[in-house]
Amino acid sequence: MIGDLLKKIFGDKNTKDKKFYWPYVEEALAFNAQIKNLSDDELREKTRQFKDLIQEEKLSLENEISELRKETDDPNTAVENKEDLFDLFEKDLQTALQNKISLNPILNSFQHTVHKYQIPNSMINAFMKSMRLDLVKTEYKTFEEYNEYIYGSADVVGLMCLKVFVNGDESKYNELEHSAMRLGSAFQKVNFLRDLKADFEDLSRTYFPNTDLTKLDEESKKKIIQEIEADFEAGYQGIVNLPLEAKFGVYTAYIYYKKLLSKLKKTPSAEIKNTRIRVSDYQKYGLFAKCYFTYKLNII
């Protein structure tokens, strides 16, 4: 009885969905009326025009994203302008999540994934909060700030992926939740160490608390690497127990980042401050092949 009353006041979900999507249905029906009497040659020409239109819109969107990225990454762009851009993006994201559709293909794919795998808003909000911090915050003075940033920028990404991997199996999600977060943390901290030069010199940004990057020594580097290795060890325990179809991709990323950490570990601290360490292409091919055979032989 209460349910019926609420439906009368607010309307049920099916009615709301029908009202929202019906204009699109009418537009599709009208388009169908236009093309149903076309000859094969005319239909092929329409198809070609449609492909050209999609490609044109795709290029336009890519150019727009590229320009926005340049403006956002440009150190000369005023912080206020970057925040305006971020506000606009966040508004578009919320609209896509609320309406379950977006003309932006990236946001549309994301909202579809969020709803299909029931990714909670708390994770999305934490991620957006950390991304917004990159606009204004240049130093993380306490481990509390540092851990909060890593949670939003990396841990929740691991948790979102885990939601997809377990496909609704809450028991499996709870079992692997901690490992997913630790693996996300490991990946992000490797990025911090690898990009130390660009972050510090170009963006005047430092993530590691209680570490003077102008005087980064071997002892400070050793502590950072030990912290990352502990995260990797905990993350690996989760990889072993992932569903089979998700294991290869995650394991490959794990091996790549472990290789990157190994190179950072062997690189003198003074050199890390002055260059960006990378894994060469031929090494990547070798790592990929090794991961593939390890996966195929089921010895992960």
C-alpha positions as CSV (number, residue, x, y, z in Angstrom):
1,M,0.0,0.0,0.0
2,I,2.8,2.4,0.9
3,G,4.7,1.4,-2.2
4,D,1.6,2.1,-4.4
5,L,1.2,5.5,-2.7
6,L,4.9,6.4,-3.3
7,K,4.6,5.4,-7.0
8,K,1.6,7.7,-7.4
9,I,3.6,10.6,-5.8
10,F,7.0,10.0,-7.4
11,G,6.2,7.7,-10.3
12,D,7.9,4.3,-10.7
13,K,11.3,3.7,-12.3
14,N,9.9,2.1,-15.5
15,T,7.7,5.1,-16.2
16,K,10.5,7.5,-15.6
17,D,12.9,5.5,-17.9
18,K,10.2,5.4,-20.6
19,K,9.7,9.1,-20.4
20,F,13.4,9.8,-20.6
21,Y,14.2,7.4,-23.5
22,W,11.0,7.7,-25.6
23,P,12.2,10.8,-27.6
24,Y,15.2,8.8,-28.7
25,V,12.9,5.9,-29.8
26,E,10.7,8.3,-31.8
27,E,13.8,9.7,-33.5
28,A,14.9,6.2,-34.4
29,L,11.5,5.3,-35.8
30,A,11.4,8.5,-37.9
31,F,14.9,7.7,-39.2
32,N,13.7,4.2,-40.1
33,A,10.8,5.6,-42.1
34,Q,13.3,7.6,-44.1
35,I,15.6,4.7,-45.0
36,K,13.2,1.7,-45.4
37,N,12.5,2.5,-49.1
38,L,16.1,3.2,-50.1
39,S,17.7,1.1,-52.8
40,D,20.8,-1.0,-52.0
41,D,23.1,1.6,-53.6
42,E,21.3,4.5,-51.7
43,L,21.6,2.6,-48.5
44,R,25.4,2.0,-49.1
45,E,25.8,5.7,-49.7
46,K,23.9,6.5,-46.5
47,T,26.1,4.1,-44.6
48,R,29.2,5.8,-46.0
49,Q,27.9,9.2,-45.0
50,F,27.1,7.9,-41.5
51,K,30.7,6.5,-41.1
52,D,32.1,9.9,-42.3
53,L,29.9,11.7,-39.8
54,I,31.0,9.4,-36.9
55,Q,34.6,9.9,-37.9
56,E,34.2,13.7,-38.1
57,E,32.5,13.8,-34.6
58,K,35.2,11.5,-33.2
59,L,38.0,13.7,-34.5
60,S,36.2,16.8,-33.2
61,L,35.9,15.2,-29.7
62,E,39.5,14.0,-29.7
63,N,40.7,17.6,-30.6
64,E,38.5,19.0,-27.9
65,I,39.9,16.6,-25.3
66,S,43.5,17.3,-26.5
67,E,43.0,21.0,-26.1
68,L,41.5,20.6,-22.7
69,R,44.4,18.4,-21.6
70,K,46.9,20.9,-22.9
71,E,45.3,23.7,-21.1
72,T,44.9,21.7,-17.9
73,D,48.6,20.5,-18.0
74,D,50.0,23.9,-19.0
75,P,51.8,25.3,-15.9
76,N,51.0,28.8,-17.2
77,T,47.2,28.2,-17.1
78,A,45.7,30.0,-14.1
79,V,44.5,27.7,-11.3
80,E,41.1,29.3,-11.5
81,N,40.8,28.2,-15.2
82,K,41.8,24.7,-14.4
83,E,39.3,24.5,-11.6
84,D,36.6,25.8,-14.0
85,L,37.5,23.0,-16.5
86,F,37.4,20.4,-13.7
87,D,34.1,21.7,-12.5
88,L,32.7,21.3,-16.0
89,F,34.0,17.8,-16.4
90,E,32.7,16.8,-12.9
91,K,29.2,18.2,-13.9
92,D,29.3,16.2,-17.1
93,L,30.3,13.1,-15.2
94,Q,27.4,13.5,-12.7
95,T,24.9,14.1,-15.5
96,A,26.1,10.9,-17.2
97,L,25.8,8.9,-14.0
98,Q,22.3,10.3,-13.3
99,N,20.9,9.9,-16.8
100,K,22.7,6.7,-17.6
101,I,23.8,8.1,-20.9
102,S,26.2,10.6,-22.4
103,L,27.2,11.8,-25.8
104,N,30.8,11.7,-24.6
105,P,31.8,8.1,-25.4
106,I,34.3,7.9,-22.5
107,L,31.7,9.1,-19.9
108,N,29.1,6.9,-21.5
109,S,31.3,3.8,-21.2
110,F,32.2,4.7,-17.6
111,Q,28.5,5.2,-16.5
112,H,27.6,1.9,-18.1
113,T,30.4,0.1,-16.2
114,V,29.4,1.9,-12.9
115,H,25.8,0.8,-13.2
116,K,26.5,-2.7,-14.5
117,Y,29.0,-3.6,-11.7
118,Q,27.4,-1.5,-9.0
119,I,30.5,0.7,-8.3
120,P,29.6,2.9,-5.4
121,N,29.6,6.7,-5.6
122,S,32.0,6.9,-2.6
123,M,34.8,5.5,-4.8
124,I,34.1,7.9,-7.6
125,N,34.0,10.8,-5.2
126,A,37.3,9.8,-3.6
127,F,38.9,9.6,-7.0
128,M,37.6,13.0,-8.1
129,K,38.7,14.5,-4.8
130,S,42.3,13.3,-5.4
131,M,42.3,14.6,-9.0
132,R,41.1,18.0,-7.8
133,L,44.0,18.1,-5.3
134,D,46.4,17.9,-8.2
135,L,45.2,21.4,-9.3
136,V,46.2,23.1,-6.1
137,K,48.2,21.0,-3.8
138,T,52.0,20.7,-4.3
139,E,53.2,19.1,-1.0
140,Y,52.0,16.3,1.2
141,K,53.4,17.0,4.6
142,T,51.8,14.2,6.6
143,F,51.2,10.5,6.0
144,E,47.5,11.1,6.5
145,E,47.4,13.5,3.5
146,Y,49.6,11.2,1.5
147,N,47.5,8.1,2.2
148,E,44.3,9.9,1.5
149,Y,45.6,11.0,-1.9
150,I,46.8,7.5,-2.8
151,Y,43.5,6.0,-1.7
152,G,41.6,8.3,-4.1
153,S,44.0,8.3,-7.0
154,A,45.0,4.6,-6.9
155,D,43.4,2.3,-4.3
156,V,39.8,3.0,-5.5
157,V,40.9,2.4,-9.1
158,G,42.0,-1.1,-7.9
159,L,38.7,-1.5,-6.1
160,M,36.7,-0.4,-9.2
161,C,38.6,-2.9,-11.3
162,L,37.9,-5.6,-8.7
163,K,34.2,-4.9,-8.9
164,V,34.4,-5.7,-12.6
165,F,36.6,-8.8,-12.2
166,V,34.4,-10.5,-9.6
167,N,31.2,-9.6,-11.4
168,G,28.9,-9.3,-8.4
169,D,30.5,-12.0,-6.2
170,E,30.6,-10.0,-3.0
171,S,32.3,-12.8,-1.0
172,K,35.2,-12.8,-3.5
173,Y,35.3,-9.0,-3.5
174,N,35.6,-8.9,0.3
175,E,38.3,-11.5,0.2
176,L,40.5,-9.5,-2.4
177,E,39.6,-6.0,-1.3
178,H,42.8,-5.4,0.7
179,S,45.1,-6.8,-1.9
180,A,43.5,-4.7,-4.6
181,M,44.2,-1.6,-2.6
182,R,47.8,-2.5,-1.8
183,L,48.5,-3.3,-5.5
184,G,47.0,0.1,-6.5
185,S,49.2,1.8,-3.9
186,A,52.3,0.0,-5.2
187,F,51.6,1.1,-8.8
188,Q,51.0,4.7,-7.8
189,K,54.1,4.9,-5.6
190,V,56.3,3.6,-8.4
191,N,54.8,6.3,-10.6
192,F,55.7,8.9,-7.9
193,L,59.3,7.7,-7.8
194,R,59.7,7.3,-11.6
195,D,58.2,10.8,-12.3
196,L,60.1,12.5,-9.4
197,K,62.0,14.8,-11.8
198,A,58.9,16.0,-13.7
199,D,56.7,16.4,-10.7
200,F,59.4,18.3,-8.7
201,E,61.0,20.5,-11.4
202,D,58.0,21.1,-13.7
203,L,55.1,21.1,-11.3
204,S,56.9,22.0,-8.0
205,R,55.1,19.0,-6.5
206,T,56.2,16.4,-4.0
207,Y,54.2,13.4,-2.8
208,F,56.5,11.7,-0.3
209,P,56.1,13.2,3.2
210,N,59.2,13.9,5.4
211,T,61.4,13.6,2.3
212,D,63.5,16.5,1.0
213,L,63.7,15.8,-2.7
214,T,66.5,18.4,-3.1
215,K,68.6,16.1,-0.9
216,L,67.2,12.7,-1.8
217,D,69.8,10.1,-0.6
218,E,70.1,6.4,-0.8
219,E,68.6,5.9,2.7
220,S,65.5,7.9,1.8
221,K,65.1,6.0,-1.5
222,K,65.6,2.7,0.3
223,K,62.7,3.4,2.7
224,I,60.4,4.3,-0.1
225,I,61.3,1.2,-2.1
226,Q,60.8,-1.0,1.0
227,E,57.3,0.5,1.4
228,I,56.5,-0.3,-2.2
229,E,57.8,-3.8,-2.0
230,A,55.6,-4.5,1.0
231,D,52.6,-3.3,-1.1
232,F,53.6,-5.5,-4.0
233,E,53.8,-8.5,-1.8
234,A,50.4,-8.0,-0.4
235,G,49.0,-7.2,-3.8
236,Y,50.4,-10.4,-5.3
237,Q,48.4,-12.5,-2.9
238,G,45.2,-11.1,-4.4
239,I,46.4,-11.7,-8.0
240,V,46.9,-15.4,-7.3
241,N,43.2,-15.6,-6.2
242,L,41.7,-13.5,-9.0
243,P,39.1,-15.1,-11.4
244,L,41.0,-16.7,-14.2
245,E,39.8,-14.4,-16.9
246,A,41.2,-11.3,-15.0
247,K,44.4,-12.8,-13.9
248,F,46.6,-12.4,-17.0
249,G,46.0,-8.6,-17.4
250,V,46.6,-7.8,-13.8
251,Y,49.6,-10.1,-13.5
252,T,51.2,-8.5,-16.6
253,A,50.8,-5.0,-15.1
254,Y,52.3,-6.4,-11.8
255,I,55.3,-7.8,-13.6
256,Y,55.8,-4.6,-15.6
257,Y,55.7,-2.4,-12.5
258,K,58.0,-4.8,-10.6
259,K,60.5,-4.5,-13.4
260,L,60.3,-0.7,-13.2
261,L,60.8,-0.8,-9.5
262,S,63.8,-3.1,-9.9
263,K,65.4,-0.5,-12.3
264,L,64.6,2.3,-9.8
265,K,66.2,0.3,-7.0
266,K,69.4,-0.1,-9.0
267,T,69.5,3.6,-10.1
268,P,71.4,6.0,-7.8
269,S,69.2,8.5,-6.0
270,A,71.0,11.4,-7.7
271,E,70.1,10.0,-11.1
272,I,66.5,9.4,-10.2
273,K,66.2,13.1,-9.5
274,N,67.6,14.0,-12.9
275,T,66.0,11.5,-15.4
276,R,62.9,9.5,-16.0
277,I,63.5,5.7,-15.6
278,R,61.7,3.5,-18.2
279,V,61.5,0.0,-19.4
280,S,62.6,-0.4,-23.0
281,D,60.3,-1.7,-25.7
282,Y,62.2,-4.9,-26.2
283,Q,62.1,-5.6,-22.4
284,K,58.3,-5.0,-22.5
285,Y,57.9,-7.6,-25.2
286,G,60.0,-10.1,-23.2
287,L,58.0,-9.4,-20.1
288,F,54.7,-9.8,-22.0
289,A,55.8,-13.2,-23.4
290,K,57.0,-14.4,-20.0
291,C,53.6,-13.4,-18.5
292,Y,51.7,-15.1,-21.2
293,F,53.4,-18.4,-20.8
294,T,53.3,-18.2,-17.0
295,Y,49.5,-17.6,-17.3
296,K,49.0,-20.4,-19.9
297,L,50.9,-22.9,-17.8
298,N,48.8,-21.8,-14.7
299,I,51.8,-21.2,-12.5
300,I,51.0,-17.7,-11.3
